[in-house]
Amino acid sequence: MGFSTDAIHAGQIPEPITGAVITPIYQTSTYAQSELGKSTGFEYGRTHNPTRQALEKNIATLEKGKYGIAFASGLAATHALMSLVKAGDHIVVSNNVYGGTYRLYELNMKNYGLDFSWVDTTDLKNIEQAIKPNTKMIYVETPTNPMLNITDLKGVAEIAKRNNLISVCDNTFMSPYFQNPLTFGIDIVLHSTTKYLNGHSDIIGGILVTSDEKLHERLRYIQNAAGGVPSPFDCWLVLRSTKTLAVRMKQHEANAIELANFLEQSGLAKKVIYPGLKSHPQHELAKQQMRGFGGMVSADFGDINSAKKVLNNIKIFKLAESLGGVESLICHPASMTHASVPKEERDKMGLTDSLVRFSVGIEDIEDLIEDIKQALFK
Ligand SMILES: *Cc1c(COP(=O)(O)O)cnc(C)c1O
C-alpha cells in the first residue's frame, strides 16, 4: 500500500460491536475474565490496550517495521532502550542529539555504570574509532537538532552489523513520511510522537519500532515491567493525527523550502541551515536517504541582538520549545532546548548564541515570511 493509505488504515478495523469506523478510546484499566484462567487476551491496562495496539501497528507499518512499542514520552522510549544494555556496557551516540537525550544518558544513565562516547557521526570513521570491546549500541539522530547534521544510515547499519551492535535512529525530525531508517538496516527507530506524528501540539508521547523478534520481546517486556505507557486518549489523538501525516509533511516541507530560500537569498541571516539547500554540506546524502527535507530550518543571525529581535518581535511564530505541530514555532536552542549542554560543547558544534530554530508550520507561507521581516525591521 502507499504511505497515505497505510497512514489512514493500518492497524485499524471497524469496532466489532457497532462498526464504529474510528478505533474507540478504550478507557479501561482492566478486562473481565469469563472464568478462571480464561481471558480475552486483554488482562490489564498497562499490559494491553486496544487503542494503543492500533497506534503501535499503525506507526510500525509507516516505519516499514513489524512491531511498535509505545511510551508516555519520547524520553520514556529513549530510557526503555537502556533495558537492552547493562552496567559495564558502552554506547556510541551522535554528539548533537536532542538535549534531553544528552541529559538522560550523560547525567543519569552514567550513574548506572553505562559509558557513553559522544562523537560526530556525520563521519563514519569517528564511529568506528569510538567502538570498544564493551560497545553494545550505536545511537544516532539524523538530521540532528538544531544543526541538521546528517548521518549515513546505511553506513551506520553496516558498522553495527559488522561489530554485532544494536543500531538505533531517532527519526523524529523526518517522520516516517520522509525517512525509514529500518530500510537501511537500522535495528530500532525512535520517535517522539509529540512532534510530527501527532502534529497538533496537544500530547506528549514516544514510540520504538523494530522488526527484530528478540529486541521486540525485550522492549515489550520493559514497556510492561517499567510501565511508561501512554494513555488511551493520547494514543487515540496520535492515531487521529497520523491519518493526515502525508498532507501535513508535504506542506511543512513546501513552506520550509520557501522560508530557507528567502532567508538565504535575502542575506537577512548570516547562515541558513536546511538539508534541502544546495549550501547544506550533506545535501547529496540527504537526497539519497530522505524522500524530502522536512520542516525544520535553523538560521544564524550573526549576533545576539539580531537573533533577539527576531525572537522577541515575531508574532505568528510562537516562541516555544517543541516542534512539528501545524503552527509555526521559533526557539533559541542555546538557552532553551540545549541549555543543559555545556557552552564549550555547544560552541564546538556551531550551536552559537545567535542561532535561531524555526519549526515551520503549515500556515500561508507569505504570512510567515512577512512575520520574519517585520520582526527584523521593527
Ligand atoms: C522532543 C524530542 C525527543 C524527546 O521526546 P519527548 O516526547 O519530549 O519526551 C527526542 N528526540 C527528538 C529529536 C525530539 O525532538
PDBQT file of the ligand as one rigid body, heavy atoms in Angstrom, charges set to zero:
ROOT
HETATM    1  C1  LIG A 401      11.268  16.038  21.576  1.00  0.00    +0.000 C 
HETATM    2  C2  LIG A 401      12.298  15.090  21.153  1.00  0.00    +0.000 A 
HETATM    3  C3  LIG A 401      12.652  13.988  21.933  1.00  0.00    +0.000 A 
HETATM    4  C4  LIG A 401      12.033  13.733  23.300  1.00  0.00    +0.000 C 
HETATM    5  O1  LIG A 401      10.679  13.465  23.211  1.00  0.00    +0.000 OA
HETATM    6  P1  LIG A 401       9.601  13.875  24.337  1.00  0.00    +0.000 P 
HETATM    7  O2  LIG A 401       8.332  13.419  23.721  1.00  0.00    +0.000 OA
HETATM    8  O3  LIG A 401       9.688  15.343  24.546  1.00  0.00    +0.000 OA
HETATM    9  O4  LIG A 401       9.971  13.125  25.572  1.00  0.00    +0.000 OA
HETATM   10  C5  LIG A 401      13.611  13.121  21.443  1.00  0.00    +0.000 A 
HETATM   11  N1  LIG A 401      14.229  13.337  20.258  1.00  0.00    +0.000 NA
HETATM   12  C6  LIG A 401      13.924  14.390  19.488  1.00  0.00    +0.000 A 
HETATM   13  C7  LIG A 401      14.637  14.579  18.189  1.00  0.00    +0.000 C 
HETATM   14  C8  LIG A 401      12.966  15.309  19.895  1.00  0.00    +0.000 A 
HETATM   15  O5  LIG A 401      12.690  16.371  19.136  1.00  0.00    +0.000 OA
ENDROOT
TORSDOF 0
